[in-house]
């Protein structure tokens, strides 16, 4: 077990441009290319600062391109750990780095017929955590949220203590819900990792620029670094959407430290992360201490339920999800 802390290092946000595989046999080729990108990031930037964290985007292994969870389960879903995560472990040990994988479509024998959208944190010591997307991009994403599963057993918001800081991750649409990142921070996260497939027109350019705005806001409101990797696939690979990339690293005051030029294609962007500085600021500051200033008792809405939970896998269809959204809108008075 590693004991030495590496609290000032470089993080690499990598974006990819793959065609989506039709079945599981196509995943291995994507993994091969991403392992090569780990080599390139670690070796290429070694004269400047050691790269210790490498992050890949959502749907890097496979996207939910089929309209039903049954098809996703039969054609693209994999168990975790698997042969691919083992290859990432070998690469993490080779370079002494931490890899936040792109997402897998995951199946788990404990939850029959359920498909999760899952990213894994992998380090020299092996598979450290898996995070399953909580806020799926409904109505189109028919894979499950842990919120959908009655009796869900695992930690929903895992944070991992590592020699490069306490790492937490959330996936794409999760980041439009401040509560997700707030809970990760409350669980101890110092570096918030975004694994994303954020499409046009909500991407990295004006006039909307949601990608950049949200990444900066989550960094400053949680007093944490953000390392955000966005999908760089072209329209030809993932119709009907195009993916603008713009992968970035943001410091704990919302400053953009580095950002890939917006536009599709493979890219690697690297910037320094200084966890020691973050810890110093968290200890010494009294102003803008958003967690320490949080007046939780004033938010009664969080004691109510809107989008219904525990509905089960049988309710994960576009039509049934639409009905649940309408139910939530009724509660809000929006119908």
C-alpha positions in Angstrom: 0.0 0.0 0.0 1.4 3.4 -1.0 1.9 5.9 1.9 3.7 8.8 0.4 1.4 11.8 -0.5 1.8 13.5 -3.9 -0.2 16.7 -3.1 1.1 18.8 -6.0 0.8 17.1 -9.4 -0.7 17.5 -12.8 -4.1 16.2 -13.8 -4.8 15.2 -17.4 -8.4 15.5 -18.8 -8.5 13.4 -22.0 -11.3 13.4 -24.6 -11.9 10.8 -27.2 -13.6 10.5 -30.6 -14.8 6.9 -31.1 -17.6 5.3 -33.0 -20.0 3.6 -30.6 -19.6 -0.2 -30.6 -22.6 -2.3 -31.6 -21.7 -4.9 -29.0 -19.2 -5.8 -26.3 -16.6 -6.9 -28.8 -15.9 -3.3 -29.7 -14.9 -2.2 -26.2 -11.4 -3.6 -26.2 -10.2 -1.4 -29.0 -11.4 1.7 -27.2 -9.5 0.6 -24.1 -6.3 0.0 -26.1 -6.4 3.6 -27.4 -7.1 5.1 -24.0 -4.2 3.2 -22.5 -2.0 4.7 -25.1 -3.3 8.1 -24.2 -2.4 7.5 -20.6 1.2 6.8 -21.8 1.2 10.0 -23.9 -0.1 12.2 -21.0 2.3 10.8 -18.4 5.4 10.8 -20.7 4.8 13.9 -22.7 4.2 16.2 -19.7 6.9 14.6 -17.4 9.4 17.5 -17.9 6.9 19.9 -16.3 5.0 18.2 -13.5 4.2 14.5 -12.8 0.8 13.5 -14.2 -0.9 11.6 -11.4 -4.5 11.7 -12.4 -5.9 10.9 -15.8 -9.6 11.3 -16.6 -11.7 10.0 -19.5 -15.2 11.0 -20.6 -18.6 9.5 -20.4 -19.5 6.9 -23.1 -15.8 6.3 -23.8 -16.4 2.5 -23.8 -20.1 2.4 -24.9 -23.1 4.7 -25.0 -26.8 3.8 -24.5 -27.6 3.8 -28.2 -30.4 1.2 -27.9 -33.9 2.4 -27.0 -34.5 -0.3 -24.3 -32.6 -1.4 -21.2 -33.0 -5.0 -22.3 -31.0 -4.3 -25.5 -28.3 -2.5 -23.5 -28.1 -5.4 -21.1 -27.9 -8.1 -23.8 -25.5 -6.3 -26.2 -23.3 -3.8 -24.3 -23.5 -4.2 -20.5 -20.4 -5.7 -18.7 -19.8 -6.8 -15.2 -17.2 -4.9 -13.1 -14.4 -5.8 -12.5 -13.7 -7.2 -15.9 -10.8 -7.7 -18.4 -10.8 -4.0 -19.2 -10.6 -2.8 -15.7 -7.7 -5.2 -15.1 -5.8 -3.6 -18.0 -6.3 -0.2 -16.4 -5.0 -1.5 -13.2 -1.8 -2.7 -14.9 -1.4 0.7 -16.6 -1.9 2.5 -13.2 0.8 0.4 -11.6 3.1 0.9 -14.5 3.0 4.7 -14.2 2.0 5.1 -10.5 -1.1 7.1 -11.5 -4.9 7.2 -10.9 -7.2 6.6 -13.8 -10.9 7.7 -13.8 -12.3 5.6 -16.5 -14.8 6.6 -19.1 -18.1 5.0 -18.4 -19.1 1.4 -18.9 -22.7 0.2 -19.2 -22.7 -2.1 -16.2 -24.7 -5.1 -15.1 -24.7 -6.5 -11.6 -26.1 -9.9 -10.6 -27.5 -8.3 -7.4 -29.9 -6.2 -9.5 -31.6 -8.3 -12.1 -32.0 -6.9 -15.6 -30.6 -3.4 -14.5 -28.1 -1.5 -16.5 -26.0 1.3 -14.8 -23.8 4.0 -16.4 -20.7 3.5 -14.3 -17.2 5.0 -14.1 -14.3 3.4 -12.1 -11.5 5.0 -10.1 -8.4 2.8 -10.6 -5.0 3.2 -9.0 -1.8 1.2 -8.4 -3.6 -0.8 -5.7 -6.5 -1.8 -8.0 -10.1 -0.9 -8.5 -10.8 1.7 -5.8 -14.5 2.7 -6.4 -17.3 2.7 -8.9 -19.7 5.5 -9.3 -23.1 4.9 -10.9 -24.8 7.9 -12.5 -27.5 9.1 -10.2 -29.1 11.8 -12.4 -29.6 10.0 -15.7 -30.3 12.2 -18.7 -34.0 11.4 -18.8 -36.1 10.7 -20.7 -33.6 9.4 -23.2 -31.3 7.4 -20.9 -33.1 4.2 -19.9 -30.2 2.8 -17.8 -30.9 2.9 -14.1 -30.0 5.3 -11.3 -29.3 3.9 -7.9 -32.3 6.1 -6.9 -34.5 3.8 -9.1 -33.6 0.5 -7.3 -35.5 -0.6 -4.2 -33.1 -1.7 -1.5 -30.0 -0.3 -3.2 -27.1 -1.4 -1.0 -23.9 0.4 -2.2 -22.6 3.9 -1.3 -24.2 6.3 -3.8 -21.5 9.0 -3.5 -18.2 7.3 -2.8 -15.1 9.4 -2.0 -11.7 7.7 -2.0 -8.7 8.6 0.1 -5.6 8.5 -2.0 -2.0 9.8 -1.9 -3.1 12.5 -4.4 -6.0 13.7 -2.2 -9.6 12.7 -1.6 -11.3 12.0 -5.0 -15.0 12.0 -5.8 -16.7 11.8 -9.2 -20.0 12.4 -10.8 -21.2 11.9 -14.4 -22.4 14.6 -16.8 -26.0 15.5 -16.0 -25.3 14.9 -12.3 -23.5 18.2 -12.4 -26.6 20.2 -13.1 -27.7 19.2 -9.6 -25.7 21.1 -7.1 -26.8 18.6 -4.4 -24.7 15.8 -6.0 -21.4 17.7 -5.8 -22.3 19.1 -2.4 -22.8 15.6 -1.1 -19.5 14.4 -2.5 -17.8 17.4 -0.8 -19.6 16.7 2.4 -18.2 13.1 2.1 -14.7 14.6 2.0 -13.9 15.2 -1.7 -11.1 17.6 -2.5 -10.9 16.9 -6.2 -14.2 16.7 -8.0 -14.0 14.7 -11.2 -16.4 15.2 -14.1 -16.8 12.3 -16.6 -19.1 13.8 -19.2 -20.7 13.7 -22.6 -22.1 17.2 -22.8 -23.4 17.9 -26.3 -24.1 21.0 -28.3 -25.6 23.5 -27.8 -25.0 23.3 -24.0 -21.2 22.9 -24.4 -18.1 25.0 -24.2 -19.0 28.0 -26.4 -21.2 31.1 -26.2 -24.0 31.9 -26.0 -24.9 29.1 -23.6 -21.6 27.7 -22.4 -23.2 25.5 -19.7 -20.2 23.3 -19.6 -17.8 26.0 -18.5 -20.2 27.8 -16.3 -21.2 24.8 -14.3 -17.7 23.5 -13.9 -16.5 26.8 -12.5 -19.6 27.2 -10.3 -19.3 23.7 -8.7 -15.6 24.4 -8.0 -16.1 27.6 -6.2 -19.3 26.7 -4.3 -17.6 23.5 -3.0 -14.2 24.9 -2.5 -12.7 22.0 -4.5 -10.7 21.4 -7.7 -12.6 20.2 -10.7 -11.1 18.0 -13.4 -13.6 17.6 -16.2 -13.3 15.4 -19.3 -15.9 15.9 -22.0 -16.7 13.6 -24.9 -15.1 14.7 -28.2 -17.1 12.5 -30.6 -18.2 14.0 -33.9 -21.8 13.9 -35.1 -21.0 11.0 -37.4 -20.1 8.8 -34.4 -23.0 9.6 -32.1 -26.0 11.0 -34.0 -28.1 13.0 -33.4 -25.7 14.9 -31.2 -22.3 16.4 -31.7 -19.9 16.7 -28.7 -17.8 19.8 -28.3 -15.0 18.6 -25.9 -13.6 21.6 -24.1 -12.1 19.4 -21.3 -10.7 21.5 -18.5 -9.2 21.8 -15.0 -10.6 24.4 -12.6 -9.1 25.5 -9.2 -11.0 25.8 -6.0 -11.8 29.5 -6.6 -13.3 28.8 -10.0 -10.2 29.8 -12.1 -9.8 27.9 -15.3 -6.3 26.5 -15.2 -6.4 24.9 -18.6 -9.0 24.1 -21.2 -8.9 22.2 -24.5 -10.1 24.3 -27.5 -13.8 23.5 -28.1 -14.5 21.2 -30.9 -14.6 17.4 -31.6 -11.6 15.2 -31.6 -9.0 13.5 -29.4 -7.3 16.0 -27.0 -5.4 16.0 -23.8 -5.3 19.0 -21.5 -3.1 19.1 -18.4 -3.0 21.5 -15.4 -1.5 21.6 -11.9 -3.5 20.5 -8.9 -2.3 21.6 -5.5 -4.1 19.7 -2.8 -1.8 21.1 -0.1 -2.9 24.7 -1.0 -6.5 23.6 -1.0 -6.2 22.1 2.5 -4.5 25.2 3.8 -7.2 27.5 2.5 -10.0 25.2 3.9 -8.3 25.3 7.3 -7.6 29.0 7.5 -10.5 30.8 5.7 -13.6 32.0 7.4 -15.1 33.8 4.5 -16.7 32.0 1.5 -16.6 28.8 3.5 -19.8 27.5 1.8 -20.1 24.2 3.6 -19.3 25.7 7.0 -21.9 28.4 6.2 -24.6 26.0 5.0 -28.0 26.6 6.7 -29.5 23.2 6.0 -32.5 23.8 8.2 -33.9 26.5 5.8 -34.4 24.2 2.9 -37.7 22.3 3.5 -37.9 21.1 -0.2 -35.3 18.5 0.6 -37.6 16.8 3.0 -40.1 16.2 0.2 -39.9 13.9 -2.8 -40.3 15.0 -6.4 -39.0 12.6 -9.0 -40.2 9.2 -7.6 -37.5 6.8 -6.4 -37.5 3.0 -6.0 -39.7 2.4 -9.1 -37.7 -0.6 -10.3 -36.1 -1.6 -13.6 -39.5 -2.4 -15.2 -40.3 1.3 -15.1 -37.1 2.3 -17.1 -38.6 3.0 -20.5 -38.9 6.4 -22.3 -42.7 6.3 -21.8 -42.6 5.4 -18.1 -39.9 7.9 -17.4 -42.0 10.6 -19.1 -44.9 9.7 -16.7 -42.6 10.1 -13.7 -41.4 13.5 -15.0 -45.1 14.6 -15.3 -45.7 13.4 -11.8 -42.8 15.5 -10.5 -44.0 18.5 -12.5 -47.5 18.2 -10.9 -45.9 18.4 -7.4 -44.1 21.5 -8.5 -47.2 23.1 -9.9 -45.7 23.2 -13.4 -48.4 21.2 -15.2 
